[in-house]
Amino acid sequence: MEELTEDSVIRNVRITAADGKRCEVTCCNFDVTSERDLLALTGTISHEETLKKAEVEFEKYRQRLLNAPNPMERHFEEAVKKVKTSREKNRLLDKKRSKK
């Protein structure tokens, strides 16, 4: 399969805006130049299925956010880890000292 070059997929088009001003816009035109059928699945998924999938995925995302610790909780957890690590180090040092 041949690579697409910028010249083969980019097209400059002059348009007129709602206020009457004219400008040039760069458009991508993949579907015309590519041998691949970019819209092969057009119409196979209904609008309702798409909405349902989007709602399910959004709910997963929302639950992840709700279950994630907030910055204060993260800071607290990090402080607890530091204290535990420090206690463990002190315990090992005390053990070494007591053996001497």
BAKOL-530967 format. One line per 5 residues: number of its first residue (from 1); their letters; for each residue x, y, z of N, C-alpha, C. Coordinates in Angstrom, 2 decimals. Atoms other than C-alpha are relative to their C-alpha. Layout:
// BAKOL-530967
NUM = a = X Y Z X Y Z X Y Z  ...
***
This chain:
// BAKOL-530967
1 = meelt = 0.86 -1.18 0.00 0.00 0.00 0.00 0.90 1.24 0.00  -0.85 -1.19 0.11 1.47 3.38 -0.95 -0.33 1.01 1.10  0.16 -1.03 -1.01 2.01 6.14 1.57 -0.72 1.21 -0.59  0.67 -1.21 0.45 -0.17 9.22 1.34 0.92 1.18 0.23  -0.81 -1.21 -0.15 1.67 12.46 0.73 -0.90 1.16 0.37
6 = edsvi = 0.80 -1.16 -0.43 0.57 15.80 2.09 -0.75 0.60 -1.18  0.65 -0.58 1.19 -0.17 17.05 -1.43 -1.22 -0.80 -0.44  1.11 0.82 0.48 -2.49 14.14 -2.09 -1.22 0.04 0.92  1.13 -0.01 -0.93 -4.66 14.67 1.00 -0.41 1.39 0.49  0.31 -1.35 -0.45 -4.56 18.41 1.69 -0.50 0.82 -1.18
11 = rnvri = 0.58 -0.82 1.05 -6.70 20.80 -0.29 -0.38 1.35 0.60  0.39 -1.34 -0.44 -7.12 24.56 0.10 -1.27 0.42 -0.72  1.30 -0.36 0.56 -10.68 25.79 -0.39 -0.35 1.41 0.48  0.46 -1.34 -0.38 -12.02 29.35 -0.44 -1.45 -0.08 0.41  1.37 0.01 -0.48 -15.15 29.81 1.63 -0.44 1.41 0.38
16 = taadg = 0.56 -1.27 -0.44 -17.45 32.69 2.53 -0.65 -0.22 1.35  0.55 0.13 -1.36 -18.21 33.10 6.23 -1.38 0.66 0.07  1.34 -0.54 -0.18 -21.62 34.11 7.59 -0.01 1.52 -0.08  -0.06 -1.46 0.03 -20.45 37.73 7.87 0.41 0.54 -1.37  -0.33 -0.42 1.36 -19.55 37.80 4.16 1.49 0.02 -0.29
21 = krcev = -1.46 0.00 0.22 -15.77 37.63 4.64 0.40 -1.30 -0.67  -0.51 1.18 0.71 -13.91 35.27 2.33 1.34 -0.39 0.59  -1.30 0.47 -0.50 -11.05 33.13 3.54 0.31 -1.35 -0.62  -0.44 1.28 0.53 -9.02 30.11 2.51 0.14 -0.97 1.16  -0.03 1.03 -1.05 -9.38 26.91 4.56 0.72 -1.22 -0.56
26 = tccnf = -0.69 1.23 0.38 -7.17 23.84 4.47 -0.86 -1.19 0.42  0.84 1.17 -0.28 -9.14 20.59 4.22 0.80 -1.27 -0.22  -0.57 1.33 0.21 -8.06 16.98 4.60 -0.98 -0.79 -0.84  0.86 0.71 0.93 -9.40 14.76 1.87 0.45 -1.46 -0.11  -0.49 1.37 -0.02 -8.43 11.21 2.91 -0.87 -0.96 -0.81
31 = dvtse = 0.89 1.00 0.60 -11.49 9.38 1.63 0.07 -0.03 -1.52  -0.05 -0.03 1.46 -11.00 10.46 -2.01 1.29 -0.62 -0.52  -1.29 0.43 0.54 -7.30 9.70 -2.40 0.45 -1.36 0.49  -0.46 1.26 -0.56 -6.90 6.63 -0.23 -0.74 -1.16 -0.65  0.65 1.20 0.54 -7.58 3.16 -1.58 -0.85 -0.66 1.07
36 = rdlla = 0.76 0.60 -1.09 -8.94 2.24 1.85 -1.39 0.61 0.07  1.36 -0.49 -0.17 -12.64 2.54 2.45 -0.15 0.43 1.45  0.01 -0.51 -1.37 -12.62 4.77 5.53 -1.38 -0.10 0.64  1.36 0.05 -0.54 -16.37 4.60 5.93 -0.64 -1.36 -0.25  0.50 1.35 0.30 -16.74 0.84 5.49 -1.12 -0.41 0.95
41 = ltgti = 1.01 0.42 -0.97 -18.85 0.50 8.65 -1.13 1.02 0.13  1.04 -1.02 -0.06 -21.14 3.42 7.90 -1.37 -0.64 0.11  1.37 0.46 -0.16 -24.62 2.74 9.19 -0.17 -1.33 0.71  0.16 1.30 -0.65 -23.87 -0.53 10.99 -0.26 0.13 1.50  0.25 -0.24 -1.42 -24.12 1.00 14.48 -1.07 1.09 0.10
46 = sheet = 1.09 -0.96 -0.09 -27.35 2.74 15.40 0.34 1.14 0.95  -0.18 -1.16 -0.87 -27.56 6.10 17.09 -0.24 -0.40 1.45  0.33 0.44 -1.36 -29.14 4.46 20.14 1.13 -0.83 0.59  -1.13 0.82 -0.48 -26.30 1.91 20.41 1.20 0.87 0.34  -1.12 -0.91 -0.23 -23.75 4.69 20.15 -0.20 0.78 1.29
51 = lkkae = 0.28 -0.73 -1.24 -25.44 6.71 22.90 0.15 -0.90 1.22  -0.10 0.95 -1.11 -25.70 3.64 25.12 1.46 -0.28 0.34  -1.43 0.27 -0.19 -21.99 2.85 24.64 0.67 1.21 0.64  -0.59 -1.22 -0.54 -21.04 6.47 25.34 -0.38 0.18 1.47  0.45 -0.12 -1.39 -23.12 6.49 28.53 0.72 -1.00 0.90
56 = vefek = -0.69 1.03 -0.78 -21.56 3.23 29.74 1.45 0.40 0.24  -1.40 -0.39 -0.13 -18.03 4.47 29.05 0.16 1.22 0.90  -0.06 -1.17 -0.85 -18.73 7.82 30.69 -0.21 -0.38 1.46  0.25 0.44 -1.37 -20.10 6.07 33.78 1.24 -0.69 0.59  -1.25 0.61 -0.46 -16.91 3.97 34.02 1.01 1.08 0.37
61 = yrqrl = -0.93 -1.10 -0.25 -14.85 7.15 33.78 -0.39 0.75 1.28  0.48 -0.73 -1.18 -17.02 8.90 36.40 0.28 -0.78 1.28  -0.27 0.84 -1.16 -16.70 5.97 38.80 1.48 -0.02 0.35  -1.45 -0.04 -0.24 -12.92 5.95 38.35 0.38 1.28 0.70  -0.29 -1.29 -0.63 -12.83 9.65 39.23 -0.49 0.04 1.44
66 = lnapn = 0.57 0.00 -1.35 -15.10 9.17 42.25 0.80 -0.87 0.96  -0.73 0.92 -0.84 -13.03 6.27 43.54 1.47 0.38 0.19  -1.40 -0.42 -0.11 -9.67 7.95 42.99 0.17 0.90 1.22  -0.22 -0.87 -1.16 -8.15 9.56 46.06 0.22 1.45 -0.43  -0.22 -1.41 0.31 -8.23 13.33 46.14 1.42 0.37 0.44
71 = pmerh = -1.38 -0.37 -0.34 -4.93 15.26 46.58 0.30 -0.10 1.50  -0.24 0.06 -1.45 -5.35 15.46 50.35 0.16 -1.46 0.45  -0.11 1.41 -0.35 -5.92 11.70 50.62 1.32 -0.59 -0.48  -1.29 0.48 0.52 -2.89 11.01 48.41 1.14 0.47 0.89  -1.05 -0.54 -0.87 -0.74 13.29 50.57 0.02 -0.77 1.32
76 = feeav = 0.08 0.75 -1.25 -1.97 11.49 53.70 0.60 -1.39 -0.16  -0.53 1.35 0.26 -1.20 8.06 52.19 1.52 0.02 -0.14  -1.45 -0.11 0.14 2.30 9.21 51.24 0.66 0.23 1.35  -0.54 -0.26 -1.33 2.88 10.53 54.77 -0.01 -1.27 0.84  0.08 1.26 -0.74 1.73 7.21 56.26 1.11 -0.94 -0.45
81 = kkvkt = -1.07 0.86 0.53 4.14 5.33 53.97 1.36 0.44 0.54  -1.28 -0.51 -0.51 7.01 7.61 55.06 0.18 -0.37 1.47  -0.08 0.34 -1.42 6.20 7.02 58.73 0.29 -1.48 0.17  -0.22 1.45 -0.09 6.02 3.25 58.22 1.44 -0.35 -0.38  -1.37 0.24 0.44 9.32 3.27 56.32 0.98 0.44 1.07
86 = srekn = -0.87 -0.52 -1.05 10.93 5.38 59.00 -0.01 -0.91 1.22  0.11 0.92 -1.14 9.64 3.09 61.76 0.76 -1.30 -0.27  -0.69 1.24 0.36 10.95 0.04 59.90 1.51 0.20 0.06  -1.44 -0.29 -0.05 14.38 1.64 59.50 0.47 0.09 1.44  -0.36 -0.14 -1.41 14.45 2.56 63.18 0.01 -1.36 0.70
91 = rlldk = 0.08 1.33 -0.61 13.41 -0.97 64.17 1.24 -0.82 -0.38  -1.20 0.74 0.45 16.25 -2.46 62.08 1.25 0.55 0.67  -1.15 -0.60 -0.68 18.75 0.00 63.57 0.06 -0.42 1.46  0.06 0.43 -1.40 17.59 -0.87 67.08 0.43 -1.45 0.15  -0.39 1.41 -0.02 18.02 -4.56 66.29 1.51 -0.13 -0.08
96 = krskk = -1.45 0.04 0.18 21.58 -3.97 65.08 0.71 0.47 1.26  -0.62 -0.56 -1.19 22.42 -1.88 68.14 -0.08 -0.99 1.17  0.18 0.91 -1.13 21.03 -4.46 70.55 0.88 -1.25 -0.14  -0.87 1.17 0.23 23.16 -7.24 68.98 1.43 0.33 0.36  -1.39 -0.38 -0.25 26.36 -5.27 69.58 0.30 -0.09 1.43
***
